Amino acid sequence: MPDNSKTFMALLLGAAAGAVLGILLAPDSGKNTREKIKKWKDDMEDELSSLYDEGKEKVNEIKSKVKERTDRNESGSVSSN
């Protein structure tokens, strides 16, 4: 994983851990705490789903570019023979 990805993942995990600890240590009723945790979990699922979709899109873009260049190189080498 590139350094930027590692840094981003560490930041994301740190923020998640901080949010969970903040919710659990806050003086609130059990019901409210459970509701907050559920909302946070739902928000994180949405965020991770979006990140996954963006990553998948990027991979497909790169894959298309590589295939395009490969096809172009193959057709160029065939015509020069």
N, C-alpha and C positions, 0 to 999 in steps of 0.2 A: 504494500500500500504506500503511495507517495506520502511525503511528510505532511502536506496540506490535509490529506484525508485523515491521517492519524491525529493531527491537531484538532480537526473538526470533530472527529468521533470522541476524543477526550473531552472537548468542550461540551458536546451534547450529553455525554454520560455524567459529567460533573454537574451540569444544570439539572439533569433529571434527578440525580441523587440529592442535590440541594432542595429541589422542589418537594420531593418525598419527605425528607427530614423536616422541612419547614411545616408541612401539613401535619405530620405526625406529632411534632412537638408544640404546635399551636394550641393554646387553651380553648378548645371547642368541644362540643358534644360529639359523641361517637357517630351519630347519624350524619351530622354535618361533615365530619372528617371523611366518612365513607363516600359521601356525595362528592366532595372535593377530589378524592382519589379517583373515583370513577370518571369525573369530568377530565381530570388530568390524563388518565389512561386513554380516554377517547380522543383527546387532543393530540397525544403522542402518536396514536395509531394513524390519525389523519396525516400528521406531519411525516411520519415514516413512509406512509403509502405514497405521499407526494414525492418524497425524495427518491423512493424506489422507481416510480414512474419516470422521473426526470433522468435518473441514471440509466434506465432501460432505453429511453429515447436517445441519450448520448451514445450508448453502445451501438444502437442501430445506425445512427448517423455515421459513426466511425467505420462500422462494418460496410456500409454502402460506399464510403469513400475508398476504402481499401479494395473492395471488389471492383469499383470503377477504375482505379489505377492499375489493378492487376489485369483487367480486361484490356485496358488501353496498352499496357506494356506487352501483353501477349499478341495483340493484333499488330502492334508495331514491329515486333520481332518476326512475326510470320511474314509480313509484307516485305521485310528487308532480305529475306532468304531467297 
